[in-house]
Amino acid sequence: MWYAILQLFILRLLVLHGVAETIKLLCTPLKLLKINTDDIKVMVSISLSMLPILKRDLYEVKEACIAKNITFNLKSIKIILAKFFLSIISRVNKIEESLIEKGYSNE
């Protein structure tokens, strides 16, 4: 059981790394404009790794709305999306702070 979970985890990491490397290679002409393609690679990698987390959060919000018997109208959707985007922004801030603490910066 654990072996299968470990294999899936490693496979996911390899796929994410491969996609990020491919994006980096596709952006190599941007080096002529002195744009750091490693930064683009890191951004793509973080973005792709956040997708399952965002999917899980949306599912949890949906389940909470169903449990609270909330009807989906324009007003409730605005409130739900506002809270969802605020949580995304706070997560991005935490990631930014951790990258800065680890010494990764553009300068």
VENMOGI-V31058 format. One record per pair of residues at least 6 apart in sequence whose ideal C-beta (glycine too) atoms are under 7 Angstrom apart, sorted by the first residue. I is the first residue (numbers start at 0). J is the second residue. D is the distance in Angstrom with one decimal. If there is no record, write none. Layout:
BEGIN
i->I j->J d->D
i->I j->J d->D
END
This chain:
BEGIN
i->15 j->44 d->6.0
i->15 j->47 d->5.2
i->15 j->48 d->6.0
i->18 j->43 d->6.8
i->18 j->47 d->6.2
i->19 j->40 d->4.8
i->19 j->43 d->4.9
i->19 j->44 d->4.1
i->20 j->40 d->7.0
i->22 j->39 d->6.3
i->22 j->40 d->6.3
i->22 j->43 d->4.7
i->23 j->36 d->4.9
i->23 j->39 d->6.5
i->23 j->40 d->4.1
i->26 j->36 d->4.5
i->26 j->39 d->5.2
i->27 j->36 d->6.2
i->29 j->36 d->6.1
i->30 j->36 d->6.2
i->38 j->105 d->6.7
i->45 j->94 d->6.4
i->53 j->87 d->7.0
i->56 j->83 d->6.8
i->56 j->86 d->6.7
i->60 j->79 d->5.9
i->60 j->83 d->6.2
i->64 j->79 d->6.9
i->69 j->75 d->5.6
END
